């Protein structure tokens, strides 16, 4: 058959136009697709600081709250199903029984949230619990301990925390402790993990507690991934490539080692974690404040008034959603889609959250951004839950064989 006839050419053109029009009609708009995806799929967030928030200034997060980044209505709006409640212990409590008491009190507060609203929330001690709670329309509240200080050098105490529901432990926080050196602490008393820290990693494998390497020094990270028989996570870290010199974030080589370990980096949303401009702003504030302390003393009027004056003269340079997506893109391009998760640090990074991701109601914005950048729905599901749940399952399997 010849296609040179004018009527045949016209029919072909009309057919092509009709085909494109049909495809456009059937294509789901990004915003609509994002809202559907967050409702149909579990969203796991590796780090939300609700327990310490309600310890410091009690509010009932089972209902709408003023301020803060998390409450039940906003979690439902955002499609958040399994936020790890951070049992955060400030480094000032290190080497003190007060750290252990605070940890138990914060665990009590998570149990109290469930007790006040069992029709909305449920505790989660396993992947199976998370999946069952999701099917039953409940938001799971798994728990992770930020700072291993409450363990107090006792494997028996570690087991007690496992029995109480702790399913990951961030080995250190802002200072070197009895377990590990910290990325923030210039003192490297252990050059990585302490002798007890090495024992503790092995025991965490046996119990089924995920090892979290956010906050630890580079040496401690490499020692941990070499020792651990199960994958590890960075529960709320971002990429050092975007914030040069900020050791709290992960280097390219560390991310590659984490992927070899089959672990997951869960991207922190805080502007200072994702934006070089915000990081520089924070560094300059710290440097200038320290200079005033050195010159006038920490109790001086100059120091007391410094922060407000600095912020007034230098408005905070918030990051935006696109920068967070850039971090996700970078990990995908570096090691693949299977090693990325979400660790927002909601209620933990103050008012530094990026535009477009200001609280837990905004997860659809993140998903929409991923779709607009060409991520498939299968890729998005991996980031939202499948990658970290794979790690958790593997940790459970290693424990079951111990």
Secondary structure as GFF3:
##gff-version 3
##sequence-region A 1 402
A	DSSP	alpha_helix	6	26	.	.	.	ID=ss1
A	DSSP	alpha_helix	30	40	.	.	.	ID=ss2
A	DSSP	beta_strand	44	48	.	.	.	ID=ss3
A	DSSP	alpha_helix	50	56	.	.	.	ID=ss4
A	DSSP	alpha_helix	72	78	.	.	.	ID=ss5
A	DSSP	beta_strand	82	88	.	.	.	ID=ss6
A	DSSP	three_ten_helix	91	93	.	.	.	ID=ss7
A	DSSP	alpha_helix	97	116	.	.	.	ID=ss8
A	DSSP	beta_strand	121	123	.	.	.	ID=ss9
A	DSSP	alpha_helix	127	135	.	.	.	ID=ss10
A	DSSP	beta_strand	139	141	.	.	.	ID=ss11
A	DSSP	beta_strand	143	146	.	.	.	ID=ss12
A	DSSP	three_ten_helix	148	151	.	.	.	ID=ss13
A	DSSP	alpha_helix	155	163	.	.	.	ID=ss14
A	DSSP	beta_strand	166	170	.	.	.	ID=ss15
A	DSSP	alpha_helix	195	207	.	.	.	ID=ss16
A	DSSP	beta_strand	210	212	.	.	.	ID=ss17
A	DSSP	alpha_helix	218	227	.	.	.	ID=ss18
A	DSSP	beta_strand	233	237	.	.	.	ID=ss19
A	DSSP	alpha_helix	252	260	.	.	.	ID=ss20
A	DSSP	beta_strand	264	267	.	.	.	ID=ss21
A	DSSP	alpha_helix	271	274	.	.	.	ID=ss22
A	DSSP	alpha_helix	276	296	.	.	.	ID=ss23
A	DSSP	alpha_helix	301	304	.	.	.	ID=ss24
A	DSSP	alpha_helix	306	313	.	.	.	ID=ss25
A	DSSP	alpha_helix	321	335	.	.	.	ID=ss26
A	DSSP	three_ten_helix	337	339	.	.	.	ID=ss27
A	DSSP	beta_strand	340	342	.	.	.	ID=ss28
A	DSSP	three_ten_helix	360	362	.	.	.	ID=ss29
A	DSSP	alpha_helix	363	372	.	.	.	ID=ss30
A	DSSP	alpha_helix	377	381	.	.	.	ID=ss31
A	DSSP	pi_helix	382	386	.	.	.	ID=ss32
A	DSSP	alpha_helix	387	401	.	.	.	ID=ss33
###
